[in-house]
Amino acid sequence: MAVSNAFVVVSPKLETSSSSNHHNRSSSPDLIRIHTLPMNNRTGRGLIHRARCELSSSSDSSALNQLKNSPTNDRYTRERSSIVVIGLSYHTATLEMREKLAIPEAEWPRAITQLCALNHIEEAAVLSTCYRIEIYVSALSLHRGVKEVTDWMSKRSGISVSDICQHRFLLYNKDATQHLFQVSAGLDSLVLGENQIQSQVKQVEKVVKQQGFGRIISALFEKAIKAGKRVREETNIASGAVSVSSAAVELALTKLPGSVSSAMMLVIGAGNMGRLVIKHLVAKGCTKIVVMNRSQERVAAIREKMQPGVEIIYKPLEEMLACAAEANVIFTSTASETPLFLKEHVEILPPCPADADARLFIDISVPRNVGSCVAELDGARVYNVDDLKEVVAANMEDRARKAMEARDIITEESIKFEGWRDSMTFPTIKKLRSKTERIRAAAVERFMSKHGKDMDKKTREAVENVTLEIVNRILHDPMKHLRCDGTDSRVLHETLENMQAVNRMYELDGELLEEKIRAKKREQK
């Protein structure tokens, strides 16, 4: 799939070993030392929870100056988090490796929770499909974040870190953004322009929002869905493209001797992929299909949508081997993490009906539902998702031209997202409000210490309220020019310039550092 590869910008693999930061230690009694700590991911959105300042009893100004000049300052207070994708796909890894790393959709929430509990990961998302396992994170420390995620993948899958590093790809920030947008548009799929990946990206975005671990990764997937939709609408790249399910049916028909109408078809799994397989079989003239599933309701729903003359027969999974014995072609598409068919199951089946020389197993599940050992039997032919390449080559030249047209759309949407991200990353509004509130509160406190003794509670509240109102009115107009939703590139550019100007004029860079020191002093009281 050279065309698809052309749209993937794979950065050189970076060193993932965590190197300790060595800083010169001063003998000053005012020394501040920063230690990286796990973040409280549900409540700690700022960097305050990432650092522990050990303060002596010296003055705030001396401590603040040392922290401002600390080499660690840039990493933990000024540098924004990095978006990183750590992935393995059909471009880089075998099916055997991908199925070990695969994460079923039902486990995505738990996986996200575990990833966000890692020391240098703030937000996370998991995209796990037949052809890829990709983990998107917002990482406070780029290299340490990559190492932590890789270690987590190794521990979960049982694959060594070295093997994962050998086959993974790493993309950062703009490259990571563009990659996801290309994935959502179907430009990185085995079936160029296929639609199913779009629904999978939508599901990831839904899960991420439900988990509530932040807004950057959630917005990334939201914008990716928009980019994918634009590509399909403006280039018509999906026109004429086969899907994974239709490719599976086409493959079966090319390997099947005789007519499809005379062959016995068995579909195991009535989820979205199984439903599409049934749809394509019917479109090819199949009129009788046995469908196995845990529950009968899904099969009944599929049957209701079938045209007259098509017979959909439900069978429980307990009768799998009995049904397999009568089938010419067996499609498997379940979420089972262990094979449904092994060599010992298939070798006891009777010869394939309808005088076919072998029974066909078309396995479009990852992890696989049919063990590789089944292919050793003379009476079985086993095909998996990586065997569909010969089918999807049709119309590739035309869709390749449309993919070239899609590049400009992907670039445009990526620039919009990066601009929005910049506007959200700089905490200018928060810092400006924090500074003005601190000035206001200090002024009110001084005033009350001199003139508040004779004031009643109502008058004190009036002073508090009127000063709050003054500050809010002064900030109202500037705040309007510091907000942007990222939809208008001109407004976005102006907003970023305004943020930089406000940071410079009000000297806001030290505001987060001062807040750290004040928070630590409050903890020590």
C-alpha positions as CSV (number, residue, x, y, z in Angstrom):
1,M,0.0,0.0,0.0
2,A,2.5,2.6,-1.2
3,V,-0.1,5.3,-1.5
4,S,-1.3,5.0,2.0
5,N,2.3,5.0,3.3
6,A,2.9,8.3,1.5
7,F,0.6,10.1,3.9
8,V,2.3,8.8,7.1
9,V,5.1,11.0,8.3
10,V,7.0,8.6,10.6
11,S,9.5,10.4,12.7
12,P,12.8,8.8,13.6
13,K,12.4,6.7,16.6
14,L,13.5,8.6,19.7
15,E,15.5,7.3,22.6
16,T,13.0,6.2,25.2
17,S,15.3,5.6,28.1
18,S,14.6,8.0,30.9
19,S,17.7,10.1,31.6
20,S,17.9,11.8,35.0
21,N,18.2,15.5,35.1
22,H,21.4,16.6,36.9
23,H,21.4,20.1,38.2
24,N,24.0,21.9,40.2
25,R,23.0,22.1,43.8
26,S,23.6,25.3,45.6
27,S,24.7,25.4,49.2
28,S,22.3,28.3,49.8
29,P,19.8,27.8,52.6
30,D,17.1,29.1,50.3
31,L,17.5,26.2,47.9
32,I,14.4,24.9,46.1
33,R,14.4,21.3,44.8
34,I,11.8,20.1,42.3
35,H,10.8,16.4,42.4
36,T,8.5,14.9,39.8
37,L,5.5,13.3,41.3
38,P,2.4,11.4,40.0
39,M,-0.4,13.7,39.1
40,N,-3.8,13.5,40.6
41,N,-5.4,13.2,37.2
42,R,-9.0,13.8,38.2
43,T,-8.4,17.1,40.0
44,G,-4.9,18.3,39.1
45,R,-5.0,20.0,35.8
46,G,-2.2,22.4,36.5
47,L,1.5,21.7,36.9
48,I,1.3,22.4,40.6
49,H,0.5,18.8,41.3
50,R,3.6,17.8,39.4
51,A,6.1,19.5,41.6
52,R,7.0,19.5,45.3
53,C,8.9,22.5,46.5
54,E,11.0,22.1,49.6
55,L,11.3,25.5,51.1
56,S,13.3,26.8,54.0
57,S,12.1,29.6,56.2
58,S,13.7,32.2,53.9
59,S,11.8,35.0,52.1
60,D,9.4,34.3,49.3
61,S,11.2,36.6,46.9
62,S,14.5,34.8,47.4
63,A,12.9,31.4,46.8
64,L,10.9,32.7,43.9
65,N,14.1,34.1,42.2
66,Q,15.8,30.7,42.5
67,L,12.8,28.8,41.1
68,K,12.6,31.3,38.2
69,N,16.2,30.7,37.4
70,S,16.0,26.9,37.9
71,P,16.7,24.8,34.8
72,T,13.7,22.7,35.8
73,N,11.4,25.8,35.4
74,D,11.2,25.5,31.6
75,R,10.1,21.9,31.7
76,Y,7.5,22.1,34.4
77,T,6.0,25.6,34.2
78,R,6.6,27.1,30.8
79,E,6.8,24.4,28.3
80,R,3.4,23.1,27.1
81,S,2.6,19.4,27.2
82,S,3.3,17.4,24.0
83,I,0.8,15.4,22.0
84,V,2.3,12.0,21.3
85,V,1.1,9.0,19.4
86,I,2.8,5.6,20.1
87,G,1.5,3.1,17.6
88,L,1.9,-0.1,15.7
89,S,0.0,-0.7,12.5
90,Y,-0.2,-3.1,9.6
91,H,2.6,-0.9,8.1
92,T,5.0,-1.7,10.9
93,A,3.9,-4.8,12.8
94,T,2.7,-8.3,12.1
95,L,-0.8,-9.5,12.9
96,E,0.6,-11.7,15.6
97,M,2.1,-8.7,17.4
98,R,-1.0,-6.5,16.9
99,E,-3.4,-9.0,18.3
100,K,-1.3,-9.3,21.5
101,L,-1.4,-5.5,21.9
102,A,-5.0,-5.1,20.9
103,I,-7.3,-3.5,23.5
104,P,-11.0,-4.5,23.2
105,E,-13.4,-1.5,23.2
106,A,-14.9,-2.6,26.5
107,E,-11.5,-2.1,28.1
108,W,-10.8,1.3,26.7
109,P,-12.0,3.2,29.8
110,R,-9.8,1.2,32.1
111,A,-6.8,1.5,29.8
112,I,-7.3,5.3,29.7
113,T,-7.5,5.4,33.5
114,Q,-4.3,3.4,33.8
115,L,-2.4,5.5,31.2
116,C,-3.5,8.8,32.9
117,A,-2.2,7.4,36.2
118,L,1.4,7.3,34.8
119,N,3.6,10.0,36.1
120,H,4.1,12.1,33.0
121,I,0.8,11.5,31.2
122,E,-2.1,14.0,31.6
123,E,-4.6,12.8,29.0
124,A,-4.9,9.6,26.9
125,A,-6.9,7.9,24.2
126,V,-6.8,4.4,22.8
127,L,-7.6,3.6,19.1
128,S,-7.5,-0.2,18.7
129,T,-8.8,-1.7,15.4
130,C,-8.0,-4.7,13.1
131,Y,-5.1,-2.8,11.6
132,R,-3.7,-0.6,14.3
133,I,-3.1,-0.1,18.0
134,E,-2.4,3.6,18.6
135,I,-2.2,5.4,22.0
136,Y,-2.5,9.2,22.0
137,V,-1.4,11.0,25.0
138,S,-0.8,14.5,26.3
139,A,2.6,14.1,28.0
140,L,4.2,16.6,30.4
141,S,7.7,15.1,29.6
142,L,7.9,13.9,26.1
143,H,10.7,11.2,26.5
144,R,9.6,10.0,29.9
145,G,6.0,9.9,28.7
146,V,6.9,7.7,25.8
147,K,8.9,5.4,28.0
148,E,6.1,5.1,30.5
149,V,3.5,4.2,27.8
150,T,5.8,1.7,26.1
151,D,6.5,0.0,29.5
152,W,2.7,-0.1,30.1
153,M,2.1,-1.7,26.7
154,S,4.8,-4.2,27.3
155,K,3.5,-5.2,30.7
156,R,-0.1,-5.5,29.4
157,S,0.7,-7.5,26.3
158,G,3.7,-9.6,27.4
159,I,5.8,-8.3,24.5
160,S,9.2,-7.1,25.4
161,V,9.9,-3.3,25.3
162,S,12.7,-3.9,22.7
163,D,10.3,-5.7,20.4
164,I,7.7,-2.9,20.7
165,C,10.4,-0.3,20.1
166,Q,11.5,-2.1,17.0
167,H,8.0,-2.1,15.4
168,R,6.4,1.0,16.8
169,F,6.2,4.5,15.3
170,L,6.3,7.7,17.3
171,L,4.8,11.0,16.2
172,Y,4.8,14.3,18.1
173,N,2.5,17.4,18.1
174,K,1.8,18.5,14.6
175,D,2.9,15.2,13.0
176,A,0.7,13.3,15.5
177,T,-2.3,15.7,14.7
178,Q,-1.9,15.2,11.0
179,H,-1.6,11.4,11.4
180,L,-4.8,11.1,13.3
181,F,-6.6,13.4,10.8
182,Q,-5.3,11.1,8.0
183,V,-6.4,8.0,9.9
184,S,-9.9,9.5,10.4
185,A,-10.1,10.3,6.7
186,G,-9.2,6.8,5.7
187,L,-5.9,7.8,4.1
188,D,-3.9,5.5,6.3
189,S,-6.2,2.5,6.0
190,L,-5.5,-0.7,4.1
191,V,-8.7,0.1,2.2
192,L,-8.0,3.7,1.2
193,G,-11.0,5.9,2.0
194,E,-13.0,3.3,3.9
195,N,-15.7,4.6,6.2
196,Q,-15.5,2.3,9.2
197,I,-12.4,3.9,10.7
198,Q,-14.5,7.2,11.0
199,S,-17.0,5.5,13.3
200,Q,-14.2,4.0,15.3
201,V,-12.6,7.4,15.8
202,K,-16.0,8.7,16.9
203,Q,-16.3,6.0,19.5
204,V,-12.8,6.8,20.9
205,E,-13.9,10.5,21.2
206,K,-17.0,9.4,23.0
207,V,-15.1,7.3,25.5
208,V,-12.5,10.0,26.1
209,K,-15.2,12.5,26.9
210,Q,-16.9,10.1,29.3
211,Q,-13.6,9.6,31.1
212,G,-13.2,13.3,31.6
213,F,-9.4,13.4,31.9
214,G,-8.9,16.7,30.0
215,R,-9.8,18.5,26.9
216,I,-6.8,18.5,24.6
217,I,-7.0,14.8,23.4
218,S,-10.8,15.0,23.3
219,A,-10.6,18.1,21.1
220,L,-8.0,16.4,18.9
221,F,-10.4,13.5,18.2
222,E,-13.3,15.9,17.7
223,K,-11.3,17.8,15.1
224,A,-10.2,14.6,13.5
225,I,-13.8,13.6,12.9
226,K,-14.5,16.9,11.3
227,A,-11.4,16.6,9.1
228,G,-12.4,13.0,8.0
229,K,-15.9,14.2,7.2
230,R,-14.6,17.1,5.1
231,V,-12.2,14.8,3.1
232,R,-15.1,12.4,2.3
233,E,-17.5,15.2,1.3
234,E,-15.0,17.3,-0.7
235,T,-13.0,14.6,-2.5
236,N,-15.5,11.7,-2.7
237,I,-12.6,9.4,-1.8
238,A,-14.9,6.8,-0.4
239,S,-16.7,6.4,-3.8
240,G,-15.9,2.9,-5.1
241,A,-13.8,2.0,-2.1
242,V,-14.4,-1.4,-0.6
243,S,-14.7,-1.9,3.2
244,V,-13.0,-4.5,5.2
245,S,-16.2,-6.5,5.4
246,S,-16.9,-6.3,1.7
247,A,-13.3,-7.2,1.0
248,A,-13.7,-10.2,3.2
249,V,-16.7,-11.3,1.2
250,E,-14.9,-10.7,-2.2
251,L,-12.0,-12.8,-1.0
252,A,-14.3,-15.6,0.0
253,L,-16.1,-15.6,-3.3
254,T,-12.8,-15.7,-5.3
255,K,-11.7,-18.8,-3.3
256,L,-15.1,-20.5,-3.4
257,P,-15.8,-23.0,-6.1
258,G,-19.2,-22.9,-7.6
259,S,-22.1,-20.5,-7.0
260,V,-22.5,-18.5,-3.9
261,S,-26.2,-19.4,-3.8
262,S,-25.4,-23.0,-3.3
263,A,-22.8,-22.5,-0.6
264,M,-23.6,-22.7,3.1
265,M,-22.5,-19.5,4.8
266,L,-21.9,-19.2,8.6
267,V,-21.3,-15.8,10.2
268,I,-20.1,-15.9,13.8
269,G,-20.6,-12.5,15.5
270,A,-23.5,-10.1,14.9
271,G,-21.8,-6.9,15.8
272,N,-21.2,-4.1,13.3
273,M,-18.6,-6.1,11.2
274,G,-20.8,-9.2,11.2
275,R,-23.8,-7.2,10.1
276,L,-21.8,-5.7,7.2
277,V,-20.6,-9.1,6.1
278,I,-24.2,-10.3,6.0
279,K,-25.2,-7.2,4.0
280,H,-22.5,-7.8,1.4
281,L,-23.3,-11.6,1.2
282,V,-26.9,-10.8,0.4
283,A,-25.8,-8.2,-2.2
284,K,-23.8,-11.0,-3.9
285,G,-26.8,-13.3,-4.1
286,C,-26.6,-15.3,-0.9
287,T,-30.1,-16.1,0.3
288,K,-29.4,-18.3,3.3
289,I,-27.1,-17.4,6.1
290,V,-26.6,-18.9,9.6
291,V,-25.7,-16.3,12.2
292,M,-24.3,-17.1,15.6
293,N,-24.2,-14.7,18.5
294,R,-24.4,-14.5,22.2
295,S,-27.8,-12.9,22.1
296,Q,-30.6,-13.5,19.6
297,E,-31.8,-9.8,19.7
298,R,-29.0,-8.5,17.3
299,V,-29.7,-11.3,14.8
300,A,-33.4,-10.5,14.9
301,A,-32.7,-6.9,14.2
302,I,-30.6,-7.8,11.2
303,R,-33.3,-10.2,9.9
304,E,-35.9,-7.4,10.1
305,K,-33.9,-5.3,7.6
306,M,-33.4,-8.0,5.1
307,Q,-35.3,-8.1,1.8
308,P,-37.9,-10.8,1.2
309,G,-36.5,-14.1,0.2
310,V,-33.4,-13.9,2.4
311,E,-33.3,-16.4,5.3
312,I,-31.3,-15.4,8.4
313,I,-31.1,-18.3,10.8
314,Y,-30.0,-17.7,14.4
315,K,-28.0,-20.3,16.2
316,P,-26.5,-20.1,19.7
317,L,-22.7,-20.2,20.1
318,E,-23.0,-23.6,21.9
319,E,-23.8,-25.1,18.5
320,M,-20.8,-23.6,16.8
321,L,-19.0,-26.9,15.8
322,A,-22.2,-28.5,14.6
323,C,-22.9,-25.5,12.4
324,A,-19.3,-25.3,11.2
325,A,-19.6,-28.9,10.1
326,E,-22.4,-27.9,7.6
327,A,-20.7,-24.7,6.3
328,N,-18.6,-24.1,3.2
329,V,-17.5,-20.6,4.4
330,I,-17.1,-19.5,8.0
331,F,-16.8,-15.7,8.7
332,T,-15.6,-14.8,12.3
333,S,-15.9,-11.4,13.7
334,T,-16.2,-11.5,17.5
335,A,-14.4,-9.7,20.3
336,S,-13.2,-13.0,21.9
337,E,-9.6,-12.7,23.1
338,T,-9.1,-16.4,22.7
339,P,-9.5,-18.4,19.4
340,L,-12.9,-20.0,18.7
341,F,-11.4,-22.6,16.4
342,L,-8.2,-24.5,17.0
343,K,-6.7,-27.4,15.1
344,E,-8.3,-30.0,17.4
345,H,-11.7,-28.5,16.8
346,V,-11.5,-28.4,13.0
347,E,-9.8,-31.7,12.3
348,I,-12.8,-33.6,13.7
349,L,-15.2,-31.9,11.3
350,P,-16.6,-33.9,8.4
351,P,-15.4,-33.1,4.9
352,C,-16.6,-29.8,3.5
353,P,-20.1,-30.0,1.9
354,A,-20.8,-29.3,-1.8
355,D,-17.7,-31.2,-3.0
356,A,-15.4,-28.3,-2.1
357,D,-11.8,-29.4,-1.4
358,A,-11.5,-27.3,1.7
359,R,-13.6,-25.3,4.2
360,L,-12.9,-21.5,4.1
361,F,-12.3,-19.6,7.3
362,I,-12.4,-15.8,6.8
363,D,-11.3,-14.3,10.1
364,I,-11.6,-10.5,10.3
365,S,-11.1,-10.3,14.1
366,V,-8.2,-9.0,16.0
367,P,-7.3,-10.8,18.2
368,R,-7.9,-13.7,15.7
369,N,-10.8,-16.0,16.2
370,V,-9.2,-18.8,14.2
371,G,-5.9,-20.1,15.4
372,S,-3.0,-20.1,12.9
373,C,-2.6,-23.9,13.5
374,V,-5.9,-24.5,11.7
375,A,-4.1,-23.6,8.4
376,E,-2.0,-26.8,8.8
377,L,-5.0,-29.0,8.0
378,D,-5.5,-30.1,4.5
379,G,-9.3,-29.5,4.8
380,A,-9.1,-25.9,5.8
381,R,-8.0,-22.6,4.2
382,V,-7.6,-19.7,6.7
383,Y,-7.5,-16.0,5.7
384,N,-7.1,-13.1,8.1
385,V,-7.3,-9.3,7.8
386,D,-3.8,-9.0,6.4
387,D,-4.8,-11.3,3.5
388,L,-7.3,-8.7,2.1
389,K,-4.6,-6.7,0.2
390,E,-5.2,-8.5,-3.1
391,V,-8.8,-7.5,-3.0
392,V,-8.4,-3.8,-2.2
393,A,-6.1,-3.0,-5.1
394,A,-9.1,-2.3,-7.3
395,N,-9.6,1.4,-8.2
396,M,-6.5,2.3,-6.2
397,E,-5.2,4.7,-8.8
398,D,-8.4,6.8,-8.9
399,R,-8.6,6.9,-5.1
400,A,-4.9,7.8,-4.9
401,R,-5.6,11.0,-6.8
402,K,-8.4,11.8,-4.4
403,A,-6.0,11.2,-1.5
404,M,-3.7,13.8,-2.9
405,E,-6.5,16.3,-3.0
406,A,-7.3,15.5,0.7
407,R,-3.8,16.5,1.8
408,D,-4.7,20.2,1.6
409,I,-7.8,19.7,3.7
410,I,-5.8,17.7,6.3
411,T,-3.2,20.5,6.5
412,E,-5.8,23.2,6.9
413,E,-7.6,21.4,9.7
414,S,-4.3,20.6,11.4
415,I,-3.3,24.3,11.4
416,K,-6.7,25.2,13.0
417,F,-6.3,22.6,15.7
418,E,-2.8,23.7,16.5
419,G,-3.9,27.3,16.7
420,W,-6.7,26.4,19.1
421,R,-4.4,24.3,21.1
422,D,-2.0,27.2,21.4
423,S,-4.8,29.5,22.6
424,M,-5.8,26.9,25.3
425,T,-2.3,26.0,26.4
426,F,-1.2,29.5,27.4
427,P,-3.1,30.1,30.7
428,T,-3.1,33.9,30.1
429,I,-6.7,34.4,31.3
430,K,-6.1,32.4,34.5
431,K,-2.8,34.1,35.2
432,L,-4.2,37.6,34.6
433,R,-7.2,36.9,36.9
434,S,-5.0,35.4,39.5
435,K,-2.7,38.4,39.6
436,T,-5.5,41.0,39.6
437,E,-7.3,39.1,42.3
438,R,-4.2,38.9,44.4
439,I,-3.7,42.7,44.1
440,R,-7.3,43.4,44.9
441,A,-7.4,41.1,47.9
442,A,-4.2,42.6,49.3
443,A,-5.5,46.2,48.8
444,V,-8.8,45.3,50.6
445,E,-6.9,43.7,53.4
446,R,-4.7,46.8,54.0
447,F,-7.8,49.0,53.9
448,M,-9.7,46.9,56.4
449,S,-6.7,46.7,58.8
450,K,-6.8,50.5,59.0
451,H,-10.5,51.4,58.6
452,G,-12.4,48.2,59.1
453,K,-12.7,48.1,62.8
454,D,-15.8,50.3,62.9
455,M,-17.5,48.7,59.9
456,D,-20.4,46.3,60.2
457,K,-20.6,43.1,58.3
458,K,-22.8,44.6,55.6
459,T,-20.3,47.4,54.9
460,R,-17.4,45.0,54.8
461,E,-19.3,42.9,52.2
462,A,-20.1,46.0,50.2
463,V,-16.3,46.9,50.0
464,E,-15.6,43.4,48.9
465,N,-18.3,43.4,46.3
466,V,-17.5,46.8,44.8
467,T,-13.8,46.0,44.4
468,L,-14.7,42.8,42.7
469,E,-17.0,44.6,40.4
470,I,-14.3,47.2,39.5
471,V,-11.7,44.5,38.7
472,N,-14.3,42.6,36.6
473,R,-15.3,45.6,34.6
474,I,-11.6,46.5,33.9
475,L,-10.9,43.0,32.8
476,H,-14.1,42.5,30.7
477,D,-12.9,44.0,27.4
478,P,-9.3,42.5,27.5
479,M,-10.8,39.1,28.3
480,K,-12.9,39.2,25.1
481,H,-9.8,39.5,23.1
482,L,-8.1,36.6,24.8
483,R,-10.8,34.0,23.9
484,C,-11.1,32.1,20.6
485,D,-12.8,28.9,19.5
486,G,-10.2,28.3,16.7
487,T,-12.8,28.3,13.9
488,D,-11.5,31.6,12.3
489,S,-7.7,31.6,11.6
490,R,-7.5,35.4,11.4
491,V,-9.2,35.8,14.9
492,L,-7.0,33.0,16.2
493,H,-3.8,34.7,15.1
494,E,-4.9,38.0,16.7
495,T,-5.8,36.2,19.9
496,L,-2.4,34.6,20.2
497,E,-0.7,38.0,19.6
498,N,-2.9,39.5,22.3
499,M,-2.0,36.7,24.7
500,Q,1.7,37.3,24.2
501,A,1.3,41.0,24.7
502,V,-0.6,40.6,27.9
503,N,1.9,38.1,29.3
504,R,4.7,40.6,28.5
505,M,2.9,43.8,29.8
506,Y,1.6,42.3,33.0
507,E,4.7,40.1,33.6
508,L,2.6,37.0,34.0
509,D,5.3,34.4,33.4
510,G,6.1,34.2,37.1
511,E,2.5,34.0,38.3
512,L,2.4,30.2,38.3
513,L,5.7,30.0,40.1
514,E,4.5,32.4,42.8
515,E,1.3,30.4,43.2
516,K,3.3,27.2,43.8
517,I,5.3,28.9,46.6
518,R,2.1,30.3,48.2
519,A,0.4,26.9,48.0
520,K,3.4,25.2,49.6
521,K,3.5,27.7,52.4
522,R,-0.3,27.2,53.0
523,E,0.4,23.4,53.3
524,Q,3.1,24.0,55.9
525,K,0.9,26.0,58.2
